[in-house]
Structures are given as C-alpha cells and as structure tokens.
Amino acid sequence: MMNIVQLHDRVRFWTDTVGSARFDADDIDQSINNTIKEIVDEKYDHSKLNHNQDSFQRTQRIRDELSNITKELDTDGSLNMTNNDDHVLVDTFPDNYRFLLAIALYVGSSKYNCWPLTYDRKNTIDLNPYRRVRNGIFTKCYYIEYDQGIKIYHPFSSSSPTKIEIAYLSDPIDVSFGTEVGPSGVVGLNTPVIASQTPTSYDGTEYKSGDEFTTNGVTDTIDYGNVVKDFTDPNINGFLHEEVAKRAAANCLLTAGDFDKYKAFKAEVLAV
C-alpha cells in the first residue's frame, strides 16, 4: 500500500528509467488520477466479457479486486424506491456512484436477485453476453439502466416490493500531492504529514521519505528536510498501486510529447 508521496516517487522512478525530464507534482497527480479511472473502467468492462457465469458470480472478482471502492446501499438508507404497476423505480443515487455491480429486490424478507435486461436482443446475445437475458422456471426480476435511474420489472403486485439493495463501484478519490513544506515554513500542530525527503527531522525524530506522522510535538516547524501536508492518498486497493505508477509514468511521457521515450517505456517496462 503506497501513500501519495511513495506513489509519486514510483512514478518518477519509472520516468527516470528512460531518462525523461522531471515532472511537476500537478502533472503527476493528473496522470495518476486519469490512470486510476482507466484501470477501474477496464476492470469493470472486462468483467462483462466472461459469459460462462451468471452476473452475480461474474461480478465477484471485480468486487474483490476493487473492494476499497465497492459500496452497498439500500432503501432503508440513502436510496429512494417508487412502486409502479409492473416495476420499481430507483432514481436517487449518491454523488460518487459510478457503475452498478448487483441489485436485489425484497418482498418482505424474501430476496430476489435482479438480472440485466435490454430490448436490443441481437447485440445482447451476440456481442455482449453480460447483458444476455436468462429465462428460468423460477421467479425472475429484471432491471434496465437508463438516464433517470434503474427500472426493476417484477411479477409481484405493485405494493409488494419492500426494499431494494445495490452494490456499486464508487468514483475513486482524486489524489493530491498537497503542499510541500520545509524548515522555513510552518506546518501547524496536530497536522498529518508525510516526509518527502530523506532525511527529514521533526521534534528531534528523523524520518525517511514516505514516513507518515502527525505534528504533535512542542513545535510546528520542521527541523530539516521536507514534509507534505494537505495530501489525499489513493483509495483503490494497494496491490494496484505499482500498476498505477507504471501506467501513470507512461501517460506523463505521452502528455509531454516524449513519443520516443514513451515507446521505449512501453516496450521495456509495460512490455506492450
């Protein structure tokens, strides 16, 4: 698990492997954020390609891989549910809602998993098995996602459904390197910081780059070295951080127009 300083250091390490010029913290932040969103999108899209399993089994892998940004909600909490003649409408979602993973409808204490439904039968069956309709002899509930929310079609009377619960991927947090402060600057007491230079000393204790601590000593200035304050760490799973660092480095090179170094980096590091 890397914090934001360690992640920046890895990005700089990988750009240095092809002799690239150093990038500003803002440029690296932007590249990391873009890369994280790309990885989340790719993993979600990839989960739809495995057509040998039903949707709930199929989404378990992505829920494990992206568990830090997998959220669950129900109509006992933040969701609103409206009963209609043949369907239930869910049209209120949190601001960080990104992708639906699974949805279930309750009639009293009975839970019914809901299956994706689309009217585009040809593309559903031939091109996108994730959205394929499955008919069975037991009660099924189907949902359609559209701009205004999710419609869940069910075989019960209009007043029967009592609760909806969903699992979804949230938007990953936008990372930020924050503000770097040295001995001439004031950090502030009881402020979380990360050492960004080795060695860094605060209140008589020496730290190396990447070490996190809180300025709770007798002084709020740094003895020597540098720290970062007001930072935002990534909230995706830690085992993805090295992949993020490599791909963010490639994006930095591409954005800067270093096409030769970008190609060399892809061949040497990304093996693409």
NORCORVEN-V582627 format. One record per residue. N is the residue number from 1. PSI is psi in whole degrees, 0 to 359 (* if undefined). OMEGA is omega in whole degrees, 0 to 359 (NA if undefined). BURIAL is 1 if it has 16 or more other ideal C-beta (glycine too) atoms within 10 Angstrom, else 0. Layout:
# NORCORVEN-V582627
n = [N	N]
psi = [PSI	PSI]
omega = [OMEGA	OMEGA]
burial = [BURIAL	BURIAL]
This chain:
# NORCORVEN-V582627
n = [1	2	3	4	5	6	7	8	9	10	11	12	13	14	15	16	17	18	19	20	21	22	23	24	25	26	27	28	29	30	31	32	33	34	35	36	37	38	39	40	41	42	43	44	45	46	47	48	49	50	51	52	53	54	55	56	57	58	59	60	61	62	63	64	65	66	67	68	69	70	71	72	73	74	75	76	77	78	79	80	81	82	83	84	85	86	87	88	89	90	91	92	93	94	95	96	97	98	99	100	101	102	103	104	105	106	107	108	109	110	111	112	113	114	115	116	117	118	119	120	121	122	123	124	125	126	127	128	129	130	131	132	133	134	135	136	137	138	139	140	141	142	143	144	145	146	147	148	149	150	151	152	153	154	155	156	157	158	159	160	161	162	163	164	165	166	167	168	169	170	171	172	173	174	175	176	177	178	179	180	181	182	183	184	185	186	187	188	189	190	191	192	193	194	195	196	197	198	199	200	201	202	203	204	205	206	207	208	209	210	211	212	213	214	215	216	217	218	219	220	221	222	223	224	225	226	227	228	229	230	231	232	233	234	235	236	237	238	239	240	241	242	243	244	245	246	247	248	249	250	251	252	253	254	255	256	257	258	259	260	261	262	263	264	265	266	267	268	269	270	271	272]
psi = [119	139	180	324	314	323	317	318	321	321	315	323	314	325	327	337	338	19	35	157	154	147	149	157	322	320	319	318	311	318	319	314	316	319	317	315	321	315	317	314	316	318	323	315	320	327	340	354	342	99	15	356	161	165	325	321	322	326	353	322	313	328	328	316	328	39	331	335	12	126	158	138	159	173	359	348	254	352	148	135	133	123	133	185	311	7	164	138	127	116	14	121	155	160	333	9	130	299	140	134	315	153	142	147	141	138	101	235	358	130	134	114	144	143	145	142	141	153	349	78	320	309	327	311	317	322	336	80	337	327	8	136	134	126	136	175	351	169	131	146	136	150	154	128	134	180	324	355	217	129	129	113	135	163	11	172	159	333	358	315	137	339	149	140	143	152	134	160	129	162	131	149	140	121	158	133	342	210	129	133	134	192	334	353	160	128	315	138	149	38	126	133	164	130	129	4	142	122	157	136	136	127	39	358	134	137	157	165	131	345	135	141	175	135	82	24	203	349	155	23	157	134	308	161	203	149	162	131	168	37	164	116	155	148	12	166	142	327	349	352	322	320	319	315	315	314	328	322	318	319	324	314	318	316	325	354	14	72	322	316	326	315	319	320	316	319	320	321	311	346	45	*]
omega = [180	168	189	178	179	179	176	179	179	177	179	177	183	175	179	181	177	174	182	173	179	181	177	180	180	179	180	176	182	180	178	181	178	181	179	180	177	182	178	180	182	180	177	179	181	181	182	185	181	186	179	182	174	192	184	173	185	183	181	181	181	177	176	183	183	185	182	180	173	183	177	180	173	184	168	181	190	182	173	181	178	177	175	186	184	181	173	180	172	187	177	183	178	182	183	181	180	182	174	176	182	180	181	178	178	167	190	179	181	181	178	175	184	186	181	181	175	177	180	189	184	181	179	186	187	190	187	185	180	182	183	178	175	178	180	182	179	185	180	172	183	178	174	174	176	190	185	180	182	173	179	179	186	183	184	174	189	183	187	183	183	183	172	171	181	167	184	171	177	172	175	179	173	181	177	179	179	184	180	184	177	184	182	181	180	181	186	181	177	180	174	180	174	175	181	179	177	359	172	182	175	177	175	179	182	180	174	182	180	178	179	175	180	183	183	180	185	181	179	175	180	178	173	184	181	172	176	176	179	181	172	180	174	180	172	186	188	183	177	188	179	176	177	182	181	183	176	176	178	179	176	180	181	180	181	180	177	189	179	179	177	179	179	180	179	182	187	189	181	180	180	NA]
burial = [0	1	1	1	1	1	1	1	1	1	1	1	0	1	1	0	0	1	0	1	0	0	1	0	1	0	1	1	1	1	1	1	1	0	1	1	0	0	1	1	0	0	1	1	0	0	1	1	0	0	0	0	0	0	1	1	0	1	1	0	0	1	1	0	1	1	0	0	1	1	0	0	1	0	1	0	0	0	1	0	1	0	0	0	0	0	1	1	1	1	0	0	1	0	0	0	0	1	1	1	1	1	1	1	1	1	1	0	0	0	0	1	0	1	1	1	1	0	0	0	0	0	0	1	0	0	0	0	1	0	1	1	0	0	0	0	0	0	0	1	1	1	1	0	1	0	0	0	1	1	1	1	1	1	0	1	0	0	0	0	1	0	1	1	1	1	1	1	1	1	1	1	1	0	1	1	1	1	0	1	1	0	0	0	0	0	1	0	0	0	1	0	1	1	1	1	1	0	0	1	0	1	0	0	0	0	1	0	1	1	1	1	1	0	1	0	0	0	0	1	1	1	0	0	1	1	1	1	1	0	1	0	1	1	0	1	0	0	0	1	1	0	0	1	1	1	1	1	1	1	1	1	1	1	0	1	0	1	0	0	1	1	0	1	1	1	0	0	1	0	0	0]
